[in-house]
Amino acid sequence: MTTTPNANTAAGANDPGNEEFKTPMPGAFDPSLIQRLIDEGVFIETAAGLMAAEVPDVPADHSLAEHEKNLLAAVLVGTDDQRERWGLFRRAIGLRFDEVVPGSIWTQPGLRALALEIDELFRGRRDIDVLNANAIREDLRQRALEGRFRGSLFQIEEALSEVIAWGDDGLIHPELDFKIACRLFQSAKARALFYPGLRKLLAREQIDCGIDGELESCRQLLNDATSITAGRYRQSFQVCSEADARRECLALASLPAEQRPKPISTGIPSLDIDMRGGVLPGTGDSTWVLAAKSGVGKTTVGIAAAMGLAINGASVLVLSCELSRRAIGARLLANYCRRASGVFTPRYSANELEGRGEVIEGRDFEHLNQLSAQFEQSIAPNGQRMGRVLYQSHFAATVEELAALVEDCKSAHPELAAVVLDHFHAMGPTPGYGSNTTAELAARATAIKALAGRCELDVFVVAQLNRGAYGNPTGPDVSHLAGTSELERYASAVWLIDRPKLDEFTPSQPGLLEVHHGKYRHGQMAAGSDLSKTTIRLDRSHCYLEGDEARKLFTGTDLYPGVECL
């Protein structure tokens, strides 16, 4: 609608109760009033005349700050751990695991300080690992007493009290449903970015200037608003400088030995000796290859390594392109039950836990219920806290699909330290390579290596050996990796697993496997011993390591409870 309103009409339309607007003006026209209404965004001045500004579709009693309170209250109210919710919010606006929630998206200093405190806790930068209002308060109090807090306690406490009161006022708040609160926040923030800029842009319509600048401003404005609703609100790419190298290296070099991160063991000595003891959470960027012929037990070893890392404190993600979620979960829990028993027991095997073996009932079922409850609560068999065990099945997924899943999981769980991919040759082909399988497999290996570095993870890649490994008199070597040499090239270690045979007439001993150490980029912890081949023994029904020849290197330590030296 185009109009040139007089002052009475314009004022009456916006504030009929304002006496200033009701006062008649000489000539029924007041340029200063019209200009003020334009400045306030009530009207937009265009080449065709004045246009009424579009009113944003936001509830009249909800400002952007109120949407921010809704979001923070949905995370902080209650006594449960709400880290998962904060992770969902971070993913909704498109942040990577290593990016900080920008302070610029919060309108009030107190809410900004509180949100950044929540984000630091979520990213593992605080002494506690529980996210709710009580935990935030206790952590702030403790850090203040020890002189480690820098900031205004009053400001954060005031914001925290305001947010909690907002969520616990006794009224019904459907917007405090987290997904609704998150979506409303995104919409309100996008409007706050878009509409003021749009008004300024339209106000310049009569200015005689090139259209290119206007189009670029419009494009930037639209991109800024879309980024927060479409999950692309992330920081711009930055490079490091000499100052960054100096600061980081001095901090690392002066860190006392007792405070330096210790490698977390896989629970399998034959793997640890090629990994300098295990994985270092937060610094991973390596790929480790476990390869074998079909049916030898490469997936069993991969599950055993995943559970070993988790029992020792690292969070692990297991992804399979050929096992169902039920099968993966059964193998993980079977390993836990076998560890908890301390001695061999045929009960609680993967088959039984998949519902394919004998029925578990009576006291056995009660014990299983107790063990599975401990497993659910991430309590190790020895009573210590263990890492998270996450898993998913994605049949014939492409490497791009798996990489997206891993990145999403890392954003939700920044403590994630390792991923087991089962397996390399069961992944679906990436479109665009046609019949050039070798090139596609090489690109697949490159993508996995890039994923490890990008997400600061150790990736265990389970792979298949080609037919050349069958009947080879000296056993398999890295040349037998099927399809591409890139997998071996990027790997920090390659383990080739086979069944030992005395001769062609003697069957191999059940559960006994040979680990051929095909590559170990960082050297071995063998202290001069020749451990290019070691023997391990597995309880395959529970994916559990019973014995390992490399255990002799760790004699006198309790690093591998229940594992004998072969």
N, C-alpha and C positions, 0 to 999 in steps of 0.2 A: 504494500500500500504506500503510495507516494503522497505526501501532504506537506503543506507549509503552515504549521499550526500557529495560531496566535498564542500569547503567553498564557491566557486563561485556560485555553484548551489543553496546552501542553502540561501546565502545572496540575490542572484538575485531573488529568489522566493518570498522574503518577502519585500525587499526594493530596487528595481532596481535603484533608484535614489541616493543611498548612495555610495559615492566615496570609503569609506573604504571597502565595500563589493566588489567593482569592481577591487580593487588592487590585482594582482596575488600574491599568497603566495607560499613560497618555499615548494615543495612537494605536492602542491595542497591540503593540509590538515592542519587545525589549530584546535587543541583540545580545546583551550580556547574559540574560537568562537562557536564551537559546544556546549560546556557546557553552554555558555551564552544564546544560542537559546533555550536550554533545560530549563534553569532557567526562561526564559521569557515566557515559555509555547508554543513556536512555534513548538517544537518537544517533543515527549514523548519517553523516553527510556524504551524499553521492552526487554524481553529475546530474542525476535526474531529480534531485531535491533531497529532503530529509526523509529517512526511513526509520521506522520503529525498530529498535534493536531486538533481536530474538532473545527471549528469556531462557537461560539454560534450564534444561529439564532436570532440576535437582529439587528434592523435597524442601519446602520453604523453611523448615526448622533444622536443616542439616547443612552445616558448612563443611568445608574440606577438613578442618580440624576435628569436627565431630566424627567424620568417617575415619580419621586417623585413630581417634580414641576407640571407635568400634573395633578396628583391626587389632590394636594393642590389647584391648580388654579380652578379645576372643583368644588371645595367646596367653595372657597372664592370669585370668580368673580361674580359680580352682587349685587343686593340689596335685594334679597329674603332671607328668612331664610333657611339655608342649613343643619340644624341639621339632617334631615332625610337622607341626602346623607352620612354624616359622620357615622351615625348609620349603613347604608348599608355596608360601608367599614369595620367597626368593625365586623359585622356579617360575611362578606366575608372571613376574616382571622380567624374567630372562637373565638372571645373574648366574655366572659360573661359580663353582665351589670356592674359588680363591678370590672372588670379588666381594667387596664390602657393600652393604646396602647404602646407597648415597644419602648423605645427610640432607642434601638439597630437596628431597621429596617431602620433608616434614616442615610444617608451617610454623611451629612453635619451638623455641629453644629447649624447653623441658621435654617435650615429646621426642625431639631429635636426640637429645642425650640418652633418653630411656631406650629408644629404638636401637641406637648404636651399641648400648650396653647389652641388649638382647642379642644383637648380631655377633658381638665378640664372644659371648657365652656359647652361642650356637656353633661358631667356628673353632671351638676348643681353646680359646685364649683366656679362659678363666679357671679357677680352682674347682668349680663344680660342673657337673654334667647333667643337671636337671633344670628345666626352664619353666618357672612359674614365678608369681610375685614374691612368695616367701623366700625362694631360693635367691632371687635377685637381691632382696633386702639383706639377707644373711651374708652373701658374698661381698656386697658393698660395705657392710659393717666391719667384716673381718679385714678387708683390704685397707679400710680407713684406719683401723687400730694399728695395723702393721706399717702404716705410712706409704702404702703402695698405690693409694687412690689419688688421682689428679683430676680435680673438677669440683663441681658444686654438689655436695650431698643433698643440700636443701632443695636444689632445683630438681634433682632426680626424684627425691622422696615426694616432693609436691606433685610432680607429674604422675608418679606411680599411684599416689593416693587418689588423685583426680580420675585416673583411668579405672582403678578398682571401684571407686564410688560410682562411676558411670555405668559399670557393668553390674554392680550389686545394689542398685537403687530400689529393688523390689518390683520394678515394672517389667513388662514383657518386652524383650528386645529380640525380635526375629532376626534383626541384622547382625546379632552377635553369633549367629551360625557362621562358622569360619569362612566357608566358601562364599556366602553372601557378603560378609564383611569385606573379604578380599576383593570381590568383584566391584562392590560399591566404591571402595577406595580407589581402584584403578579408574573407574568411570569419572569419579569426582576429580581426581588428579588430572586426567586427560582434559576435562573441561576447563580446569584452572589454567592449564597450559595453552589451550586452543582459543577460547573465546576472547580473552584480552588481546591476544596477538591479532586475531581476526578483526577486531574493532579498529585497532591501529592501522591495519593493512587497508581496510575499506576507507578509513579517514583520509588516506593518501591518494584516493582515486582521482581527484581533480588536479593533482600535481602533474605537471607536464614533464615526465621523465620516461626513460626506456622501460619497456614492459618486462625485459629479461630479469631485472632486479626484483620486480614484483613477483614474478613467477617463482624465482628462487626462494624468496621469503615465504611464499605460500607453501612451497614444497617442504621447506625446513619446518614450518609450523605444523604441517600435517604429519611429518615424520616424527616430530617430538611427541605429539599427542598419541599417535598410533603405537609408538614404541612401548608405552607403558601398558596399553590394553592388549597388545599382541605378543607380549613377552620378549621384547627386545631392548629393554631399558638397561643397558649395560654400559660400562665405562669405555671410553675410547682407548685404542691401543696405545701403549706406552713402551718406550725402550728404556733400558737402564744406562747409567752413566758411571764414570770413575768413582763418584762419591758413593754410589750404591755398592760397588764392589768393595770399597774400603770399609764401609760400615758393616756389611754382612760378614766379610772375612775376619775383621777384628773381633766381632761378636762370637763367631764360631771358634776362632783360635784360642780365645781366652776363656771359653766355657769350661768349668771344672769337669774332670773326668766323670765324677759321680752324677753330673747333670746332663751328660751327653746321652743322646738316645742310643739304646742298646738294640742290636738285631733281634728280631722276633723269629724264633725257630719254627720251621715247618713240621717239626716232630719227626722228621726223616733224616737221619745223619747223612745218608748218601746224597741228599740234595743240599743240605746245609753246607757241606764242605766245599761246594762250588759256588756258594752264595755269600761267602764271608760271614757265615753264621745265620743268615736268614734275611728278612726284609726289614727296612727301616721306614716306618710309617711317616708320611709327609715328605719323603725325599725320593720315592720310587720313580723310576723311568725305564725299567728294564723289562725285557721279555725273556721268559724261560720256557724252553720247549721240552715237553714230555712226549716221546714218540714210540710207537710199537705197532706190531702187526695186529690185525683184527683178533679180538678175543683174548689177547695176552693179559690185559689188566691195566691199560693206561688210564682209563677213567677211574678205576679203583685207587690208583696211586694219586691221581689228582684230587679225589675226594678226601683221601687220608691227609694230603698236604694242606688242603683248605681247613679241615678240622683241627689239624695241628696248630696252624696259625691262629685260629679262633680261640682254642683252648689257652694258648699262650698270650692272648690279649689283643690280637689284630683283628679288625673287622674285615670280612671277606665276602665277596659276591661270587656265586657259582652260576654260570650261564651254560645251558646245554642246548645244542641244536638237534639232538637225537633222543634224549631222555625226557619223559614227562615230568611235570612238577611233582607228581606223587612219587615217582621213582627217585628223584633227587632228594626230596625231603626224607624218604625212608632211609636212604643211604647215609645221610647226615646224622639222623637220629640213631641209626644202628651203630655208627661209630661212637657216638656219645655214650650209649648204653654199654658198649663193650669196654670203653675206658673206665666207666664208673664201676663195673663189676670187678675189675682188677685181675680176674682170672678168666680163662676161656669158658664160655657158656654158649650153647647152641641157640638159646632164647634171644629174642629181639633182633633176629637177622633182618636184612633188608626185605627178603621175601615175606617174612611174617608181618612186617610193618606195612607192606603193600597189600596185605590181605590175601596172599597167595599161598602161605604156608599153614602151619597148624594154628588152630584158634588159641589166642592168648586169653586166659581167664583166671579167676580166683586170685591167689596171692601174687602170681606172676603179673596179672593185669594191674593189681594195686601198685606193685613195684614199678611197672612201666609208667603208670600214671604219675607217680612221684618223680621218676627220672625225667619224663617229658616236661613236667612243670618246671623243674630246675633248668632244663634246656631252654624253655620258653623265656625264662627270666634272665638268661645269659649268665648263669652261675656254673662255673666249671666243676667237674667231679670233686676237686679238692676244696671246693667252697670259695675259691677266689673268683673275682669278676673276669669274665671272658669277653672277647670281642663279639660284635654282631655277626650272625650268619645269615646272609641274604641269598636268595636263589630265584631263578626264573627259567622257564623252558620257552624256547622260541624256535620251533622246527624250521629248518632250512632258511634261517634269517640271513640276510646279507651282512657283510661286515659293517656297512653304513648303519643298518638298523641296530646292530649290537652296540656300535659305538655311541649312538644316540641314547640307548638304554643305559649304558655305563655312565655317560656324562650326566644324565638325569639323576641316576642313583648317587653319584658323587656329589651333586649339588644338594641332594636331600640328606646325605650322610657324609659330611666332609671328612670324618675320621676313617673312611674306607681306605684300606691299605693295599689290598690285593684282589685280583680277579682271576678266576679259573674259567677258561673258554674251552668248552668240550663240544665239538672239536673243530679244528681248522678246516678239515676236508669235508665236514658235514654242513658247512655254511652254504647258503644259496649263492649263485653267481651274480656278480654285479652287472647290470645291463650295460651294453655298449662294447663288450669285448668279443661278442660273437663266438667263433670256434677257437679263438686264441686263449686257450685255458692257461697256458704258462704265464702270459702277461697279466691275466686276471688274478692268478694266485700271487704273483709278485706284488701287484697293487694291494692285494688283501694283506700281505705281510707288512707292507709299508704302512698301511692304515692302522694296523694293530700297534706297531712301534710308535707311530705318532700319537695314538690314543694314550699309551702308557706315559709318554712325556707330557702330554697336554694335561692329563688328570693327575699326574704325580702318583702313579700306581705301579705296582709290580704285576705283570700279566703273565699267568701260566697258560701256555698254549698247548693243548693236547692235540697231537697230530698223528697222521697215518704214515707207515713206511711203505715203500713201493715193493714190487715183486722181487727186486734184486736182493732184498734182505732175506728172502726165503732160501734156506740152504747155503747161505754164505758161511764158509768154514770158520772164519774169524769173528763171526757175529756181525750185527748191523753197525753201520757208521753213518756219518752225516750225509754222505752221498746218496743214502737210501731214503732221505726225506722226499715224499711224493710231490712231484709237480714243480717245485721251484727251489732255487738255492737262496732266495732272499730271506726265507724263514730262518735259515741257519746264520746268514750274514748279520742279521739284526739281533740275534739272540745273545744274551750274556752267558748262557750255558745251554747245552743240549744233552738230554739224557735219553739214551736209546735202550728200551726195555725188551728183554727176550726171556724165553724159558730155557734154562740150562739143560743140556742133554749130554750124557756120557757117550752114547753112541745112538745109532738110528734104531736100535732094537729095545733100548731101555727107556721107558716112559719117564718123563720129568716128575719130580716130586711135587705134589699139590701145594700151591701157594708160594713155591720157591721161584724167584725171578732174579735175573742178572741185569744190573744197571751198567750199561756201557757209557762212560763219561766222554761223549764225543767232542765236547767243547766246554771250556771253562775260562772265559775271558779274563776274569779277575784272579786267576790262579786257584790253587786248592789249599785247604787247611790241613794238608796231609803231612807236613813237616818232613818232606823227603821221601815218604813212602809212595810206592807205586799203586795208586788207587784209580787206575784207568778203567777198572771193572770191579764192581762190588756186588755182593749177593744180599738180597733182602727176602724176608718171608712175610706173606700177607695172610690175614684171615679175611678172605675175599667176601664172605657172607656179611661181614660187618665193616668192610673197607678199612681195616685196622692193621697197622704195622706191628708185627710180633717180634721180629728180629732183623738186625742189620749188621753186616760185616763192618761198616764204617763206625759202628758204635765204639769200637776199640779206641778211637781217637779221643773219645770223651769219657774214658774210664775215670771213675771217682766223682763224676758230676751227676746231678739229679735232673739233668735237662731232658732226658728221655725216659720217664718212668714207664716201666712195663716192657721196655724194648731190650731184648737180650742181644749180646754180641755173638754173631754167627762165626 
